[in-house]
Amino acid sequence: MKKFVALVAAIIVLYSVYYDLKIGTIPSVTHASEVKTPSQNTTKPTTPYEKKIVQPGDTVLTIVEQLQKGSLSVSMDKVITDFQKLNNGIKPEEIQIGQEYKFPIY
């Protein structure tokens, strides 16, 4: 039984390595000729914002409250929606420490 389990585990590992090398799990880098340029009719966000670098322990809501210097005057859903619009659809739970994002100001 141990040999069978070892054989199945080896097959899974070998297939994973083959799949990763042949198809890949990391998105490939596009060449300069394949880069899409934004269309001319893109609209700029109408919500005022401020760019800020995320520090350890920061959340979208705490940063917006700091920028507003107090509690929120709008709903959390509006803050989340505006944050996603300003940052090309990035969800608040996907922010990364050390990265700069646009935060809405109310």
N, C-alpha and C positions, 0 to 999 in steps of 0.2 A: 504494500500500500504506500509506503514511504517513497519507493521508486516512482510510482505512478504520480504522486503529488509533485515530486521533484521534476518529473518530465513535463507535467502541465505547467508548472511555474516557469520552467526554462522556455517552453513554447511561447508563453505570454510575454516574457521579457524579450525574446528574440523578435516576436512580431511587433512589439512596441518600438524597439530600436529600428526595425525596418520601416515602420510607418513614419517615425519621426524623421528618418533620413530621406525617405522617398517622397513623402507628401509634406511633412513638416507640421509642426504645431505652432510655430512662431510666424506671424505675418511677414511676408517678404517685403523688402524695400523696393518701392517703385522707381523706375528710371526717370530721368528728367523729362524724357519725351512722353512719359505716361502720366505725369503729374497733371491733375485737373486744375484749371484756373477757375476761380469763382466767377459767376455770371455778373454781368454789368448791372443788373437790376437788383442787387442785394440791398436790403434795407438795413440801416444802422439801428441798433437798439434805442428805443425811446426812453427807457428807464435810466435815470442817472445812476452812475456807479462809481466805485473807487476800486482800484487795483490794490491787492494786499497779498503778501506772502504768508502762507499758512504755517503756523508754529505748532509744536507739539501740544496737544490738548485742545486745539481750536476746533470748533465746528462752524458750519455756515451760520447758524443762528447766533452763536456767541459773537462772531465777528460782526454780523449785521447790528447786533445790539451795541457793540463797542463803537461802531461808526455812527450810530444814532445817538449814542451817549444816554441810553435809557432803555426802557422796555419797548417792545415792538408795537407800532401803531397800526399794523396790518396783520392779516392772518398768516400763519406759518405756511399754508399752501401757496399763498401769493409770493412769499419769499422764496420758496423752493422753485416755483415756476419761473420767476424772474431770474434766479440764479442760473437755472438751466438754459434759459434763452441767452443770457449774457455769455455763457461759457460753452456754447456749441453742444448742448445736450448733456453735459457732464452732470451726473447725479451728485447731490450733496454728500452721500456716503462714499463717493469715489474720490474725494479730494485727497491730495497727498502732501505730506509735510515738505516744506521747502519750495513748493510750486506756487506760482502767482496766479490768482484768479480774480475775476471781476465780481464785486459784491454790490448788490443794489442798495441805494440810499433812498430813504423815504422821508 
